[in-house]
Amino acid sequence: MKNISYLFVFMLLLSACSRPMTRFSFEHKERQAPVVVQFSNQSENAEQYLWDFGDGKTSTEASPSHRYVHSGNYTVKLSATKGKKTTTKTQQLFIKAPTECLVEIQTEYGNMLVLLFNSTPKHRDNFLKLADQGFFDSLLFHRVIEGFMIQGGDPASKGADASAVLGSGGPGYTIDAEFADTLVHVKGALAAARTSDSVNPEKRSSGSQFYIVQGRKVTQDMLDTFEAQKGKRYGRAQRDLYTEIGGTPFLDFEYTVFGRVIEGLDVIDKIAAVATNRSDRPEKNVQFKIKVIK
């Protein structure tokens, strides 16, 4: 009888040893979207892993990092497997909404995180409204000039034929210009397209078309010349940005700058480098979507 009991205990211990033990952790601190979270896997006796990050994304890495775009209370689940046996562990991860107005421009060349300026509220609120409505989904960067900018936001570009002439469409309204001496066309600047001064002396912005500056590096002498032409003065920080990363200062105070790319400047370069036709339209369509970070 004792031998049977010992055997039973031994079999239980053997079964327990053959099962994986799932355990993971992450740093518990206050976070706001968008944010990258690093997970640490402390599981034992496992051969394979499957992570469910709670936002529809998964991973089979042992200790992955994951970027959460939006705020929320996420249930993170790790499943550890050995042979036919799997055990799971879940934990809650809370991410706060951002304190600033942020949008993500998603493309096949990568994503750009854009900060919208509170000092241009009409443009900020309009851009957020259109993005929330899905207005920008599957539109094209229809005008691309390397060393200058990439432009999109024409609703006629959605599903447009390769021969279509683009660049005149919009939502049916324009927006008052919102100029500020602090907002200039350094690389990554998000600005509103508009029609020419001859038909638009108030420099009102398109209701949906925008461009993102690539530009080129600018010298101090060039900035001195622009100051004299425009009757404006550039601050030290603005001069440093123009000389270090570049931009298009000749557009300053002519078009409303209402945001800035804070992650993904390399994506601008990738899109700007695509082959284009005589109308500066990419030969291969460059689609994008814009999502509000909440």
Secondary structure, 3 states (H helix, E strand, C coil): CHHHHHHHHHHHHHHHHHCCECCEECCCCCCECCEEEECEECCECCCEEEEECCCCCEECCCCCEEEECCCEEEEEEEEEEECCEEEEEEEEEEEECCCCEEEEEEECCEEEEEEECCCCHHHHHHHHHHHHHCCCCCEEEEEEECCCEEEECCHHHCCCCCCCCCCCCCCCCEECCCCCCCCCCECCEEEECCCCCCCCCCCCEECCCEEEECCECCCHHHHHHHHHHHCCCCCHHHHHHHHHCCECHHHCCCCCEEEEEEECHHHHHHHHCCCECCCCCECCCCEEEEEECC
